[in-house]
Amino acid sequence: MVVGSGIKIGKLTSKSLKFLKDNRSSLANRKVALFVTCGAANEESSRAEGQEKYLDEMAAKNLINEPFSTGLFGSVYDPEANHGLMFKMVNRSVRKNLQKQGIDPSKRLNYRYWDEIRTWARGLVEKLKNCS
Ligand SMILES: Cc1cc2nc3c(=O)[nH]c(=O)nc-3n(C[C@H](O)[C@H](O)[C@H](O)COP(=O)(O)O)c2cc1C
C-alpha cells in the first residue's frame, strides 16, 4: 500500500496520521510505501532533515514494520493560496528564506517534479517484483 501526505507544521497532515494510527495493525501485514510532499524537499540543504523528520521518524512512530520504501518530494509554493492563519505565519519565514536565496516570493514556485515521482512509483513496482 502507498500512503502519501503533505506536511503541516512539522508533522504529517492530521488525516494521514489518523489513517496510520487507525490502521496500525493491518498495515503491519502489508508492504507500506510512504511518501511526503513538503517544503523541506525543495532545497538540497533541508532534504536530509525532511527525510529524517517526516519519513524516518514518522514511520518509526506510526508503523510497526519498516516502510518498504520512502519518497520525499517537493511542493508547490503558491503565495496566493488561501491556507488560513497557519499558512500566514509559516509564510513569513518561507518568504524570508526565498528572498535570502534571491528568489522572488511573490511568484508561484513549482518544486513538484512529476518525472521524479513517476520514477519512484515505477521503482516500487520493480522492487515488488523482486520480492516475490
Ligand atoms: C500551514 C502550512 C504549514 C506547512 N508546514 C511545513 C513544514 O513544517 N515543513 C515543510 O517541509 N513543509 C511545510 N509546508 C509545506 C507543505 O508541506 C507543502 O505545501 C505540501 O505540498 C502540502 O501538500 P498539499 O499541497 O497536498 O496540501 C506547510 C504548508 C502549509 C500550508
The ligand as an SDF file (V2000), in Angstrom:
LIG
                    3D

 31 33  0  0  0  0  0  0  0  0999 V2000
    0.2060   25.7560    7.0890 C   0  0  0  0  0  0  0  0  0  0  0  0
    1.3240   25.0630    6.3800 C   0  0  0  0  0  0  0  0  0  0  0  0
    2.3970   24.5450    7.1140 C   0  0  0  0  0  0  0  0  0  0  0  0
    3.4610   23.8980    6.4800 C   0  0  0  0  0  0  0  0  0  0  0  0
    4.4790   23.4040    7.2410 N   0  0  0  0  0  0  0  0  0  0  0  0
    5.5130   22.7830    6.6550 C   0  0  0  0  0  0  0  0  0  0  0  0
    6.5890   22.2650    7.4450 C   0  0  0  0  0  0  0  0  0  0  0  0
    6.6230   22.3550    8.6650 O   0  0  0  0  0  0  0  0  0  0  0  0
    7.6070   21.6630    6.7910 N   0  0  0  0  0  0  0  0  0  0  0  0
    7.6270   21.5200    5.4260 C   0  0  0  0  0  0  0  0  0  0  0  0
    8.5890   20.9640    4.9170 O   0  0  0  0  0  0  0  0  0  0  0  0
    6.6020   21.9730    4.6560 N   0  0  0  0  0  0  0  0  0  0  0  0
    5.5640   22.6040    5.2340 C   0  0  0  0  0  0  0  0  0  0  0  0
    4.5360   23.0880    4.4710 N   0  0  0  0  0  0  0  0  0  0  0  0
    4.5690   22.8880    3.0230 C   0  0  0  0  0  0  0  0  0  0  0  0
    3.6490   21.7120    2.6510 C   0  0  0  0  0  0  0  0  0  0  0  0
    4.1100   20.5080    3.1940 O   0  0  0  0  0  0  0  0  0  0  0  0
    3.5780   21.5950    1.1500 C   0  0  0  0  0  0  0  0  0  0  0  0
    2.9780   22.7520    0.6580 O   0  0  0  0  0  0  0  0  0  0  0  0
    2.8610   20.3720    0.6570 C   0  0  0  0  0  0  0  0  0  0  0  0
    2.9040   20.3820   -0.7320 O   0  0  0  0  0  0  0  0  0  0  0  0
    1.4140   20.3200    1.1260 C   0  0  0  0  0  0  0  0  0  0  0  0
    0.7650   19.2690    0.4970 O   0  0  0  0  0  0  0  0  0  0  0  0
   -0.6780   19.5120   -0.1520 P   0  0  0  0  0  0  0  0  0  0  0  0
   -0.4290   20.5350   -1.1970 O   0  0  0  0  0  0  0  0  0  0  0  0
   -1.0570   18.1890   -0.6610 O   0  0  0  0  0  0  0  0  0  0  0  0
   -1.5280   20.0020    1.0000 O   0  0  0  0  0  0  0  0  0  0  0  0
    3.4680   23.7530    5.0690 C   0  0  0  0  0  0  0  0  0  0  0  0
    2.3850   24.2710    4.3180 C   0  0  0  0  0  0  0  0  0  0  0  0
    1.3290   24.9110    4.9550 C   0  0  0  0  0  0  0  0  0  0  0  0
    0.1970   25.4340    4.1360 C   0  0  0  0  0  0  0  0  0  0  0  0
  1  2  1  0
  2  3  1  0
  2 30  2  0
  3  4  2  0
  4  5  1  0
  4 28  1  0
  5  6  2  0
  6  7  1  0
  6 13  1  0
  7  8  2  0
  7  9  1  0
  9 10  1  0
 10 11  2  0
 10 12  1  0
 12 13  2  0
 13 14  1  0
 14 15  1  0
 14 28  1  0
 15 16  1  0
 16 17  1  0
 16 18  1  0
 18 19  1  0
 18 20  1  0
 20 21  1  0
 20 22  1  0
 22 23  1  0
 23 24  1  0
 24 25  2  0
 24 26  1  0
 24 27  1  0
 28 29  2  0
 29 30  1  0
 30 31  1  0
M  END
$$$$
